[in-house]
Amino acid sequence: MKHVDTLIVGGGQAGLALSRCLTDRSVTHVVLERGQIGERWRSERWDSLRLLTPRWQSRLPGHAYRGPDPDGYMSRQEVIEYLEGYAASFPAPVETGVTVESAQRIGQEYIVQTDRGTWTANRLVVATGDCHESFVPDLATNLSADVHQVVPTAYRNPTQLPEGGVLVVGASATGLQLASEIHATGRPVTLSVSRHTRLPRTYRGRDILAWLDEMGLFGERAEEVRDLTASRAQPSLQLIGSDDRRTLDLRVAMEEGIRLTGRTIGADGHTVRFDDNLVEDVAAADLKLARLRMRIDQHIAAAGLSGLVPPPSPLSMTDVGSGPSSLDLSQQGIRSVLWATGFKRSYPWLSASVFDERGEIVHEGGVTPEPGLYVMGLRFLRRRNSSFIDGQALDAEEIADHILAHQQARSTAAA
C-alpha cells in the first residue's frame, strides 16, 4: 500500500494542469491514468478531428503553444503530442496504465484500489473530464437490429459504416462535422437538429473565438451567470477547425446536400419520428448569433477598433422547411444511425455521498461536500471555458490553492 498527500485520477489536460500547480506549491501528489497521457484523444476521437479552438488558445499553467501557426487548429495527434510535451515540461508524477477500481473515504483518508495495488491519500481529485461516455437516448433500443448504430467515441472514419445512407442525430459541433465528413464520401446524410449554437468561424477579420476571448466571455465565472444549470446544458459551438478556416453551419450543410429534420423523438423498427420544432430551433440560433454579433460590434466600437477591422458582413438567416415528421429508414436507404447526442459522466468506482439524482458530482467550483474530494475539468466548473484546454489554468490554480489550504489546516489541527 502506497500513500500520497493528493491523488489525481485522470491524466488529460485537467489532471496535468492541476499536477503542475500542485508541483509549484510543493504538494506531493500522483496522477493515475488508465491508459496513456491524453488517452481519450488517442482511443475515443475520430481520425480527422481538429480542435475547435485555435492553437494559441491551448494555454496551460506554465505552458503555451510556441509553433509557427498559432491561428490554426490542432489535429488529434497534435493534441496528444502537446499533452505529452506538457507532462515532460515539469516533473509530472504520472503513472500510466493504472485503472482505478474503487475509491472511498475511510476516516481521514481515501482508500483507492487499482489494478496495480492500493493507494491511500489525504485528498482525492476526480479529473476524468466532461466527456466520459456518449449519451444515447433510450429510444435507440427500439430501432431494428439490422440498423447499424454508432457513437462518436467509437467512430473513426466513414469506412466503418455500411454502404447506404446515414442518419446523424445531433447538430452541435460533433454531429455537424461528422455529417459533413460522411456526406463528402458520397453517402446521403440526414441530420436531425435540435437546439444548437450557430457561430461563424471568422467575424470581421478575426477568429470568432478571438473576439470572445478578448471580450472576457470565456472567463465569465459560475457565480456571475443567472442560471448556472442552464449554462452548463448549453449545446456545444457549431464550429469546425480546418486549414481553410471555413464556417460550417446548417446553411452550409444544406448547400452540401444534407437533409435536415427536427429533433428525434421516437423510433420503432425502421421508423424514426421527429418533432416539428426545426424552424423554431433554427430561428432561435440565428437570433442568438445576431445578438452576439451586436455585442462584438459594440466591443469593437468601444475599443476604438472600428477603422482597423472590416465592417460587419450581412447576417444571412437560415431558411429551412419544416422537415419530415418521420422517416422509414429502410425505404430511404438509411442503414446507419450515428448518435451525436452529447456525453454523460459516470463514476462507478467512486463511493461518496456527492451525487445528485442524475449521477453528477455535486460541487461548488470543483470543491465537493465531502472533505478532501475535488473535481476538475467539468463544464462551467468555475468559468465558462472550464472544459476547454484553455480553461484549465485558472481553475487549477484556484483548486490547488484550496488543496494547499486544506493541507495546512489539517497539519495545524494535528499539531
VMD Tcl script that draws the C-alpha trace (Angstrom):
set ca {
  {0.00 0.00 0.00}
  {1.36 3.41 -1.01}
  {0.47 6.79 0.46}
  {0.49 10.24 -1.11}
  {-0.90 13.57 0.01}
  {-3.10 14.10 -3.06}
  {-4.17 11.55 -5.66}
  {-5.41 12.74 -9.05}
  {-7.45 10.35 -11.20}
  {-7.06 11.25 -14.89}
  {-4.02 12.22 -16.97}
  {-5.62 14.53 -19.50}
  {-5.42 18.32 -19.62}
  {-7.29 18.80 -16.33}
  {-5.21 16.35 -14.31}
  {-1.93 17.59 -15.79}
  {-2.80 21.25 -15.21}
  {-3.56 20.57 -11.55}
  {-0.40 18.47 -11.26}
  {1.68 21.43 -12.46}
  {0.02 23.75 -9.94}
  {0.49 21.30 -7.07}
  {4.12 20.84 -8.10}
  {4.60 24.60 -7.92}
  {3.18 24.53 -4.38}
  {5.31 21.56 -3.28}
  {2.23 19.42 -2.63}
  {3.20 15.77 -3.07}
  {0.82 14.01 -5.41}
  {0.45 11.29 -8.03}
  {-1.63 11.24 -11.23}
  {-3.19 7.89 -12.14}
  {-4.07 7.40 -15.81}
  {-5.88 4.29 -17.08}
  {-4.13 4.42 -20.45}
  {-1.51 6.81 -21.76}
  {-1.38 10.57 -21.31}
  {-4.35 12.05 -23.15}
  {-5.94 8.62 -23.53}
  {-9.37 9.86 -24.66}
  {-7.71 11.74 -27.53}
  {-5.98 8.51 -28.54}
  {-8.82 5.99 -28.32}
  {-12.12 7.90 -28.32}
  {-11.82 10.55 -31.04}
  {-12.29 10.28 -34.81}
  {-9.36 10.38 -37.22}
  {-9.95 13.80 -38.80}
  {-10.80 15.65 -35.59}
  {-9.28 19.05 -35.03}
  {-9.72 21.30 -32.03}
  {-12.42 23.93 -32.36}
  {-10.13 26.44 -30.65}
  {-7.05 27.99 -32.28}
  {-3.63 26.72 -31.23}
  {-2.88 29.88 -29.26}
  {-5.95 29.11 -27.17}
  {-4.42 25.96 -25.68}
  {-2.74 27.63 -22.73}
  {-1.94 25.51 -19.69}
  {-0.20 26.54 -16.45}
  {3.37 27.45 -17.40}
  {2.91 26.23 -20.96}
  {1.67 27.62 -24.28}
  {1.88 26.86 -27.99}
  {5.11 28.22 -29.47}
  {4.88 26.92 -33.04}
  {4.62 28.70 -36.41}
  {0.81 28.57 -36.81}
  {-0.90 29.91 -33.67}
  {-4.12 30.66 -35.56}
  {-4.51 27.12 -36.91}
  {-6.23 24.20 -35.21}
  {-4.53 21.20 -33.63}
  {-5.18 17.77 -35.07}
  {-5.96 14.87 -32.77}
  {-2.34 13.71 -32.95}
  {-1.07 17.22 -32.22}
  {-3.19 17.38 -29.08}
  {-1.71 14.10 -27.88}
  {1.83 15.34 -28.54}
  {1.03 18.69 -26.91}
  {-0.12 16.99 -23.71}
  {2.88 14.66 -23.75}
  {5.16 17.67 -24.15}
  {3.40 19.42 -21.30}
  {3.87 16.45 -18.96}
  {7.56 16.40 -19.90}
  {7.95 20.13 -19.21}
  {7.85 19.57 -15.44}
  {8.36 16.52 -13.19}
  {4.78 15.31 -13.58}
  {4.32 12.24 -11.34}
  {2.08 10.36 -13.76}
  {1.59 6.61 -13.52}
  {0.09 5.31 -16.78}
  {-1.74 2.07 -17.39}
  {-3.40 2.16 -13.97}
  {-7.15 1.59 -13.74}
  {-8.91 2.78 -10.60}
  {-11.36 0.11 -9.45}
  {-12.77 1.74 -6.31}
  {-12.30 4.75 -4.07}
  {-13.88 5.67 -0.76}
  {-13.16 7.80 2.27}
  {-12.47 5.89 5.48}
  {-11.71 8.06 8.46}
  {-9.44 10.86 7.33}
  {-8.08 9.12 4.25}
  {-9.19 7.98 0.84}
  {-8.58 4.32 0.05}
  {-8.11 3.83 -3.68}
  {-7.97 0.33 -5.14}
  {-6.39 -0.04 -8.57}
  {-5.45 -2.96 -10.78}
  {-1.86 -2.30 -9.73}
  {-2.21 -2.00 -5.99}
  {-3.78 0.16 -3.28}
  {-3.20 3.83 -2.57}
  {-4.13 5.97 0.42}
  {-4.39 9.73 0.13}
  {-5.45 12.72 2.20}
  {-7.14 14.24 -0.82}
  {-8.65 12.81 -3.99}
  {-9.22 14.69 -7.25}
  {-11.52 13.37 -9.99}
  {-10.04 14.76 -13.22}
  {-11.58 12.37 -15.73}
  {-13.10 15.21 -17.76}
  {-16.51 16.18 -19.08}
  {-16.87 13.62 -21.89}
  {-16.87 10.15 -20.33}
  {-19.44 8.21 -22.32}
  {-21.51 9.05 -25.38}
  {-25.11 9.63 -24.38}
  {-27.64 7.63 -26.39}
  {-31.38 8.15 -25.76}
  {-33.45 5.18 -24.66}
  {-35.44 5.26 -27.92}
  {-32.38 3.84 -29.70}
  {-33.27 0.40 -28.33}
  {-36.48 0.50 -30.39}
  {-34.63 0.52 -33.71}
  {-34.47 -2.66 -35.75}
  {-31.42 -4.85 -35.12}
  {-30.31 -4.51 -38.75}
  {-29.81 -0.74 -38.36}
  {-26.14 -0.10 -37.63}
  {-25.78 2.25 -34.65}
  {-22.57 4.03 -33.66}
  {-21.49 6.77 -31.24}
  {-18.74 9.38 -31.81}
  {-16.36 7.76 -29.30}
  {-16.39 4.57 -31.41}
  {-16.45 6.28 -34.84}
  {-13.12 6.74 -36.62}
  {-13.97 7.41 -40.29}
  {-16.74 6.75 -42.84}
  {-15.24 3.44 -44.00}
  {-16.52 1.86 -40.78}
  {-20.12 2.39 -41.82}
  {-22.16 0.06 -44.03}
  {-22.90 1.24 -47.55}
  {-26.01 3.40 -47.75}
  {-27.46 6.47 -46.15}
  {-26.72 7.75 -42.65}
  {-28.92 9.49 -40.08}
  {-26.85 11.71 -37.80}
  {-28.75 12.65 -34.64}
  {-27.47 15.89 -33.11}
  {-26.34 19.08 -34.86}
  {-23.83 20.61 -32.48}
  {-20.11 20.59 -33.28}
  {-19.66 16.82 -33.42}
  {-22.83 15.94 -35.31}
  {-22.41 18.67 -37.89}
  {-18.75 17.83 -38.56}
  {-19.40 14.12 -38.92}
  {-22.45 14.68 -41.11}
  {-20.34 16.81 -43.45}
  {-17.46 14.31 -43.47}
  {-19.72 11.35 -44.20}
  {-21.67 13.22 -46.89}
  {-18.40 14.14 -48.64}
  {-17.85 10.42 -49.35}
  {-21.00 10.34 -51.47}
  {-23.36 8.86 -48.90}
  {-26.73 10.57 -48.47}
  {-26.91 12.07 -44.97}
  {-29.89 13.22 -42.93}
  {-29.18 15.45 -39.94}
  {-31.60 15.56 -37.00}
  {-31.47 19.04 -35.45}
  {-32.45 20.30 -32.01}
  {-31.11 23.25 -30.02}
  {-27.74 24.42 -31.27}
  {-25.30 27.34 -31.12}
  {-24.57 28.79 -34.54}
  {-21.22 30.58 -34.98}
  {-19.17 31.72 -37.96}
  {-15.54 30.62 -37.96}
  {-14.40 34.19 -38.50}
  {-16.06 37.56 -37.99}
  {-14.76 40.97 -39.00}
  {-11.36 39.63 -39.94}
  {-10.64 37.54 -36.84}
  {-11.45 34.10 -35.49}
  {-14.76 34.39 -33.66}
  {-13.18 32.87 -30.55}
  {-10.51 35.58 -30.52}
  {-13.24 38.18 -30.11}
  {-14.97 36.20 -27.38}
  {-11.67 35.71 -25.56}
  {-10.80 39.41 -25.82}
  {-14.26 40.34 -24.50}
  {-13.76 38.13 -21.46}
  {-16.74 35.93 -22.25}
  {-14.85 32.68 -21.66}
  {-13.65 33.91 -18.29}
  {-17.17 34.56 -17.01}
  {-17.43 32.94 -13.60}
  {-20.06 30.46 -12.47}
  {-21.37 32.80 -9.78}
  {-21.89 35.56 -12.34}
  {-24.42 33.79 -14.54}
  {-28.15 33.93 -13.88}
  {-28.87 30.23 -14.37}
  {-25.80 28.02 -13.95}
  {-27.68 24.79 -14.66}
  {-28.95 26.15 -17.98}
  {-25.50 27.49 -18.87}
  {-23.92 24.09 -18.25}
  {-26.54 22.50 -20.51}
  {-25.86 24.77 -23.49}
  {-25.07 22.86 -26.70}
  {-21.51 22.99 -27.98}
  {-20.50 25.56 -30.59}
  {-21.20 24.83 -34.26}
  {-17.61 25.20 -35.40}
  {-15.01 23.26 -37.34}
  {-11.24 23.68 -37.13}
  {-9.98 23.42 -40.71}
  {-6.98 24.79 -42.58}
  {-9.22 26.96 -44.75}
  {-10.98 28.36 -41.64}
  {-14.36 27.68 -43.19}
  {-17.68 28.12 -41.49}
  {-19.80 25.02 -41.05}
  {-23.39 25.63 -40.04}
  {-26.81 24.42 -41.15}
  {-26.84 26.74 -44.15}
  {-23.60 25.19 -45.39}
  {-24.89 21.71 -44.62}
  {-27.97 22.28 -46.76}
  {-25.83 23.68 -49.57}
  {-23.78 20.49 -49.43}
  {-26.97 18.47 -49.87}
  {-27.53 17.28 -46.31}
  {-31.23 16.87 -45.47}
  {-32.45 18.40 -42.20}
  {-35.13 17.14 -39.84}
  {-36.33 18.17 -36.42}
  {-35.27 16.60 -33.14}
  {-35.56 12.81 -32.97}
  {-38.36 11.92 -30.55}
  {-39.22 8.29 -31.28}
  {-38.27 5.09 -33.07}
  {-40.00 1.82 -33.92}
  {-38.27 -0.74 -36.09}
  {-37.21 1.18 -39.20}
  {-39.39 4.23 -38.50}
  {-37.90 7.30 -36.81}
  {-40.09 10.21 -35.71}
  {-39.15 13.89 -35.41}
  {-40.70 16.88 -33.68}
  {-41.94 19.96 -35.54}
  {-39.58 22.48 -33.90}
  {-36.99 22.63 -36.68}
  {-37.92 26.12 -37.87}
  {-38.20 27.38 -34.29}
  {-34.85 25.93 -33.18}
  {-33.05 27.29 -36.24}
  {-34.60 30.74 -35.82}
  {-33.59 30.82 -32.14}
  {-29.97 30.03 -33.05}
  {-29.96 32.74 -35.73}
  {-31.35 35.29 -33.28}
  {-28.76 34.39 -30.65}
  {-26.00 34.79 -33.24}
  {-27.37 38.22 -34.23}
  {-27.21 39.32 -30.59}
  {-23.67 38.04 -30.22}
  {-22.55 39.88 -33.35}
  {-24.06 43.05 -31.89}
  {-22.07 42.57 -28.67}
  {-18.87 42.10 -30.68}
  {-19.64 45.20 -32.75}
  {-20.17 47.20 -29.56}
  {-16.86 45.91 -28.17}
  {-15.05 46.87 -31.38}
  {-16.52 50.36 -31.26}
  {-15.73 50.84 -27.56}
  {-12.14 49.67 -28.09}
  {-11.64 52.12 -30.98}
  {-11.08 49.32 -33.48}
  {-13.82 50.16 -35.97}
  {-11.42 51.63 -38.54}
  {-8.91 48.81 -38.12}
  {-11.10 45.80 -38.91}
  {-13.51 45.06 -41.78}
  {-17.10 46.24 -41.38}
  {-19.74 43.70 -40.32}
  {-20.98 41.49 -43.12}
  {-24.72 40.91 -43.56}
  {-26.11 38.08 -41.46}
  {-27.81 35.50 -43.66}
  {-30.66 33.81 -41.85}
  {-31.05 30.05 -42.16}
  {-34.04 29.26 -44.36}
  {-35.26 25.74 -43.61}
  {-38.52 23.99 -44.24}
  {-40.44 22.19 -41.54}
  {-38.77 18.86 -42.31}
  {-40.46 15.45 -42.36}
  {-42.34 14.23 -39.29}
  {-40.98 10.71 -39.77}
  {-38.74 8.61 -41.99}
  {-38.78 4.95 -42.91}
  {-35.07 4.18 -42.81}
  {-35.45 1.11 -45.00}
  {-37.34 2.95 -47.73}
  {-34.85 5.84 -47.59}
  {-31.85 3.54 -47.87}
  {-30.57 4.64 -44.45}
  {-28.59 1.80 -42.91}
  {-26.71 3.63 -40.13}
  {-27.59 5.95 -37.27}
  {-24.84 8.00 -35.62}
  {-25.83 9.29 -32.18}
  {-24.09 12.66 -31.72}
  {-26.32 13.44 -28.76}
  {-23.72 14.57 -26.25}
  {-21.98 12.93 -23.34}
  {-22.72 11.74 -19.84}
  {-20.44 11.23 -16.90}
  {-20.13 8.04 -14.90}
  {-18.22 7.26 -11.70}
  {-18.98 3.62 -10.83}
  {-15.68 3.36 -8.94}
  {-16.34 6.26 -6.55}
  {-18.24 5.65 -3.32}
  {-19.18 9.04 -1.92}
  {-22.31 10.95 -0.91}
  {-21.77 13.65 -3.52}
  {-24.04 12.60 -6.39}
  {-27.29 14.20 -7.49}
  {-30.30 12.38 -8.98}
  {-28.64 12.36 -12.43}
  {-25.42 10.82 -11.13}
  {-23.46 14.07 -11.48}
  {-20.98 15.13 -8.82}
  {-22.31 18.00 -6.71}
  {-19.65 20.64 -6.22}
  {-19.03 24.33 -5.81}
  {-16.21 25.36 -8.08}
  {-14.77 21.85 -8.01}
  {-14.97 21.51 -4.22}
  {-17.40 18.76 -3.21}
  {-19.31 18.47 0.09}
  {-17.03 15.61 1.13}
  {-13.83 16.92 2.77}
  {-10.78 16.47 0.59}
  {-12.71 15.40 -2.53}
  {-12.38 17.60 -5.63}
  {-13.34 17.50 -9.29}
  {-11.63 19.13 -12.29}
  {-12.40 19.64 -15.97}
  {-16.21 19.70 -15.93}
  {-18.25 22.12 -17.99}
  {-18.51 25.56 -16.35}
  {-16.73 24.26 -13.24}
  {-15.63 27.76 -12.30}
  {-15.68 29.56 -15.63}
  {-17.40 29.31 -18.97}
  {-14.31 27.69 -20.53}
  {-13.65 25.18 -17.71}
  {-13.98 22.16 -20.02}
  {-11.63 23.64 -22.67}
  {-7.87 23.04 -22.63}
  {-7.54 26.80 -22.28}
  {-9.83 26.82 -19.25}
  {-7.70 24.56 -17.06}
  {-5.09 27.08 -15.92}
  {-7.07 29.40 -13.67}
  {-9.31 26.60 -12.36}
  {-6.24 24.53 -11.50}
  {-4.55 27.45 -9.75}
  {-7.57 28.07 -7.54}
  {-8.21 24.42 -6.72}
  {-4.52 23.93 -5.96}
  {-4.75 26.86 -3.53}
  {-7.75 25.20 -1.88}
  {-5.88 21.89 -1.62}
  {-2.85 23.64 -0.08}
  {-5.09 25.42 2.45}
  {-6.79 22.12 3.29}
  {-3.36 20.52 3.78}
  {-2.18 23.32 6.05}
  {-5.39 23.31 8.11}
  {-5.13 19.57 8.60}
  {-1.48 19.88 9.67}
  {-2.37 22.61 12.15}
  {-5.19 20.54 13.62}
  {-2.87 17.55 14.04}
  {-0.16 19.61 15.76}
}
mol new
graphics top color blue
foreach p $ca { graphics top sphere $p radius 0.5 }
foreach p [lrange $ca 0 end-1] q [lrange $ca 1 end] { graphics top cylinder $p $q radius 0.2 }
display resetview
